[in-house]
Amino acid sequence: MDDRELLKTVMRIVGEENCRDDCAVLPCGGQVMVATTDMLHKTTDFVEGMTDWQIGWMSAAVTISDIASMGAAPKYLLIAVGLDRWEQLAGVMQGAKDCCTRFGAAIVGGDIDRHNELTVVTTGLGIVDRRDLARREGAWPGDLVCITGIPGQAQAWLDGYKQFEKALFEPQPRVTEGQALARGGVSAMMDDSDGIALSLYDLMSVNTCGFAIESALVPRPAGVPEPQARELALYGGGDYELIFTISPDRYPVPGVPCTVIGKVTEERSVLVDGKPMEKRGYQHRW
């Protein structure tokens, strides 16, 4: 069984309806609680040269980004650390705490254990009013496709453009923007940590429509020549920006800098410059 079939099997066990968004959605009085968890490893996620503090920051940031993509306010984080070197613990925890403090959350517990490689598991909880909850499902033909920030910067560092170190080592979850966009009436939203291409295919998998983007509209990482800049912007991962769809009459959302990169289409396909977009980007490998 290949990894794709294995994933489908797991989704059937858990319930496909519980695997459609960046977070699980739980009733919480007049609001809803969103819950998410991430596991990061030294061999697949922590780049050589990262400090222990940056490892902790990134571990918290990726989970907070999922909460932001639902339009929610991050509140609590649980963190479990598997260590191959005990002396890393203080730096990792301080980085995670600083990230939580920056975005309005608190570390409220977790676990510590020995592991054959540094592994950090973060579980985050957030709160949002039911009417403001943003989900991946809901895109409608004619909606605009938009993205915050500049995609491709994290991957640019991996490709040798060292001016983008902070983009990769210290990602900034779009918490304020996510809440404003949700209140502003986005029809669908997720974070683009796996890159624009895979994000659009993920959105298509839970919607009955497709997406057509124009590569010339997509912001490029500065100082990277074409065509590499285009490649990074479309397929590079690790940026933790928000990609969303919104009705033209609701755009722009005040206070949210973003870029229109295309439109939602009736045809269920993902196109770039009128041609099928390759389904590739950042993927975990094992």
C-alpha positions in Angstrom: 0.0 0.0 0.0 1.5 3.4 -1.0 1.3 6.4 1.2 -1.7 7.9 -0.6 -3.7 4.7 -0.2 -2.6 4.5 3.5 -3.8 8.1 4.0 -7.2 7.3 2.5 -7.5 4.3 4.8 -6.8 6.4 7.9 -9.3 9.0 6.7 -12.0 6.3 6.5 -11.2 5.2 10.0 -11.2 8.7 11.5 -14.0 10.0 9.3 -13.4 12.0 6.2 -15.5 14.9 7.5 -13.0 15.2 10.4 -10.1 15.6 8.0 -11.2 18.4 5.8 -9.9 21.4 7.7 -6.7 22.6 9.3 -8.4 22.1 12.7 -11.1 20.0 14.3 -14.2 22.0 15.2 -15.8 21.5 18.6 -18.9 23.1 20.1 -18.1 25.5 22.9 -21.3 27.3 24.1 -22.0 30.2 21.7 -18.6 29.8 20.2 -16.6 27.0 18.7 -13.2 25.6 19.8 -10.7 24.6 17.1 -8.1 22.0 17.9 -5.1 21.0 15.9 -1.8 19.0 16.4 1.5 18.9 14.6 4.6 16.7 14.8 8.0 18.0 13.7 11.2 16.1 13.4 14.9 17.0 13.1 15.4 15.0 9.9 12.4 16.5 8.1 11.6 19.9 9.6 14.5 21.4 11.6 17.2 22.7 9.2 20.9 22.5 10.1 21.9 25.8 11.7 18.6 26.4 13.6 19.0 27.4 17.2 17.1 25.5 19.9 15.0 28.7 20.4 14.1 28.8 16.7 13.1 25.1 16.8 10.7 25.9 19.6 9.4 29.0 17.9 8.7 27.1 14.6 7.0 24.2 16.5 4.6 26.6 18.1 4.1 28.7 15.0 3.0 25.9 12.7 0.2 25.0 15.1 -0.8 28.6 15.7 -1.0 29.1 11.9 -3.6 26.3 11.6 -5.7 28.1 14.2 -5.3 31.4 12.3 -6.5 29.7 9.1 -9.8 29.0 10.8 -10.3 32.7 11.8 -9.8 31.8 15.4 -7.8 33.3 18.3 -5.1 31.0 19.6 -5.5 30.4 23.4 -3.6 27.3 24.6 -0.8 25.1 23.5 0.4 21.7 24.8 3.9 20.7 23.8 5.5 17.2 24.0 9.3 17.1 23.3 11.2 13.9 22.5 14.9 14.7 23.1 18.1 13.0 21.9 20.1 15.7 23.8 18.6 16.9 27.1 20.4 20.3 27.0 18.2 21.4 24.1 15.0 21.5 26.2 15.3 24.9 27.8 15.9 26.6 24.4 13.1 24.8 22.7 10.6 25.6 25.4 11.7 29.3 25.6 11.2 29.6 21.8 7.8 28.0 22.0 6.8 30.2 24.9 7.9 33.4 23.2 5.9 32.5 20.0 2.8 31.8 22.1 3.2 35.0 24.0 3.6 37.0 20.7 0.3 35.6 19.3 -1.8 35.6 22.5 -1.6 31.9 23.6 -0.2 30.2 26.6 1.6 26.9 27.1 -0.5 24.9 29.6 1.2 21.5 29.7 2.8 18.7 27.7 5.3 15.9 28.1 9.0 15.2 27.9 10.7 12.0 26.8 13.8 10.5 25.3 13.8 10.0 21.5 16.4 8.9 18.9 15.9 12.3 17.2 14.6 15.6 18.3 10.8 15.5 17.9 8.3 18.2 19.0 4.6 17.6 19.1 2.4 20.7 19.6 -1.4 20.7 20.2 -3.2 24.0 19.9 -6.6 25.2 21.0 -8.3 28.3 19.7 -11.7 30.1 20.0 -13.9 31.8 17.5 -17.5 32.9 17.2 -19.5 30.4 15.2 -20.6 33.0 12.6 -16.9 33.9 12.0 -15.5 30.4 11.6 -13.6 30.0 8.3 -13.3 26.6 6.6 -11.7 25.1 3.5 -15.2 24.4 2.1 -17.3 27.2 0.7 -15.5 28.5 -2.4 -17.9 29.6 -5.2 -17.3 30.2 -8.9 -16.5 33.9 -9.5 -14.8 34.3 -6.1 -11.3 35.8 -6.1 -8.3 33.7 -5.1 -6.0 35.7 -2.8 -2.9 35.2 -0.7 -1.3 37.1 2.1 2.4 37.9 2.1 5.1 36.7 -0.4 5.1 33.0 -1.1 8.3 31.1 -1.8 10.6 32.9 0.7 11.2 29.9 3.0 12.0 27.6 0.1 14.3 30.3 -1.3 16.5 30.1 1.8 16.8 26.3 1.2 17.8 27.1 -2.4 20.7 29.3 -1.2 19.2 32.8 -0.8 20.2 33.3 2.8 18.5 36.7 3.2 15.3 34.7 3.8 16.5 32.9 6.9 13.8 34.4 9.2 11.1 33.4 6.8 12.1 29.7 7.2 13.4 29.7 10.8 10.9 32.1 12.4 7.6 31.9 10.6 5.0 34.4 11.5 1.4 33.0 11.7 -1.2 35.4 10.2 -3.3 35.5 13.3 -4.6 39.0 13.1 -5.2 38.7 9.4 -7.0 35.4 9.8 -9.5 36.8 12.2 -10.1 39.9 10.1 -10.6 37.8 6.9 -13.0 35.5 8.7 -15.0 38.5 10.0 -14.8 40.0 6.5 -16.6 37.0 4.9 -14.0 34.8 3.1 -15.7 31.9 1.5 -12.8 29.4 2.1 -9.4 29.6 3.7 -6.4 27.6 4.7 -2.7 28.2 5.3 -0.3 27.5 2.4 2.5 25.7 4.3 2.8 23.1 1.6 2.8 25.7 -1.2 0.2 27.3 -3.4 -0.2 24.4 -5.8 -0.9 21.7 -3.1 -3.1 24.2 -1.2 -5.3 24.7 -4.2 -5.6 21.0 -4.8 -6.5 20.6 -1.1 -9.2 23.2 -1.5 -10.5 21.6 -4.6 -10.8 18.2 -2.8 -13.5 19.7 -0.5 -15.2 22.0 -2.9 -17.2 21.4 -6.1 -15.3 24.0 -8.1 -11.8 24.7 -9.4 -9.2 27.4 -9.5 -7.4 29.4 -12.2 -4.5 31.6 -11.2 -2.2 33.8 -13.2 1.5 33.3 -12.3 2.3 37.0 -13.2 0.0 38.1 -10.3 1.7 35.9 -7.7 4.3 37.9 -5.6 7.9 36.7 -5.9 10.7 36.5 -3.4 12.9 39.6 -4.0 16.3 39.1 -5.5 15.5 35.7 -7.1 15.7 35.7 -10.9 13.1 34.3 -13.1 12.1 31.5 -13.8 13.3 30.3 -10.4 11.3 33.0 -8.6 8.1 31.8 -10.3 8.9 28.2 -9.3 9.4 29.1 -5.7 6.3 31.3 -5.5 4.0 28.6 -6.9 5.5 25.4 -5.4 7.7 26.4 -2.4 6.5 25.4 1.1 7.1 26.6 4.6 5.7 30.1 4.4 2.5 29.9 6.5 0.7 32.5 4.6 -3.1 32.4 4.2 -4.6 31.5 0.9 -8.3 32.2 0.6 -11.3 32.8 -1.7 -13.7 35.8 -1.3 -16.6 37.3 -3.3 -15.4 40.4 -5.3 -18.0 42.5 -3.5 -16.3 41.8 -0.1 -12.8 42.5 -1.3 -10.6 44.1 -0.1 -10.9 43.3 3.6 -9.7 46.4 5.6 -6.4 46.0 7.3 -5.3 42.9 5.5 -2.6 43.3 2.9 -3.0 40.6 0.3 -2.8 39.9 -3.4 -5.4 38.7 -5.9 -3.8 35.8 -7.8 -6.8 34.3 -9.7 -10.4 33.2 -9.6 -12.6 30.3 -8.6 -14.0 28.5 -11.7 -16.9 26.2 -12.4 -14.7 23.6 -13.9 -13.2 21.4 -11.2 -9.5 21.7 -12.1 -6.4 23.7 -11.0 -4.9 25.9 -13.7 -2.0 28.2 -13.9 -1.8 30.5 -16.9 -4.5 28.4 -18.5 -2.7 25.1 -18.2 -3.1 22.3 -15.6 -1.0 23.1 -12.6 1.4 20.4 -11.4 0.3 18.8 -8.1 3.5 19.2 -6.1 5.0 21.1 -3.3 6.4 20.4 0.2 5.6 16.9 1.3 6.8 14.9 4.3 8.8 11.9 3.3 9.5 8.7 5.2 
